[in-house]
Amino acid sequence: MHARRARPGPGQESVWEYPRPPLVQPTDKTIEITFDGRVIARTNRALRVVETGHAPVYYVPLSDVQPGVLVAGDRVSYCDFKGEARYYHVVSARHRAPEAAWSYASPKPGYESLAGYVAFYPASMDSCLLDGEQAIPQPGRFHGGWVTADVVGPFIGEPGALGYS
């Protein structure tokens, strides 16, 4: 049984109208990410990746991330569209969030703009703000989408939203 797709209201997008393969879009919305009580990234030069059934994933320029908070991990995954992703631990003097961020150093053709950017799992951070609104993590550990008031689902990872149909 599939969950009923929500009808978008004014100013909202349905994640079921997003394309597959994913689309990379620049956004000038202000992204602010907090970990262990301090802002570790702030930008208005992010990239937004949208894909059918998924909440948008926001990629922050590495140059807008505080130095020393990303420590390369050993984990690697592969996306058929974007290519090989490498994971980072997010660290502070007191805390460590394992594999809480990822990037594509050498993305596949069509996704080259993601090089030099990093995405964060909202569930692993204190807060991920989009123009001041707290993002809610997309359900499921694998998904890094940011659920905000401007997107409606159901989202891949929720019961009843497991497929693309």
Secondary structure, DSSP 4 states (H G I P E B T S, - for coil): -PPPPPPP-TT-EEGGGS-SS-EEEEE-S-EEEEETTEEEEEES-EEEEE-TTS--EEEEEGGGBPTTSEEEEEEEEEETTTEEEEEEEEE-SS-EEEEEEEE-SSPPTT-GGGTTEEEE-GGGSSEEEETTEEPEEPSSTT---EE-TTEE-PPTTSTT--S--
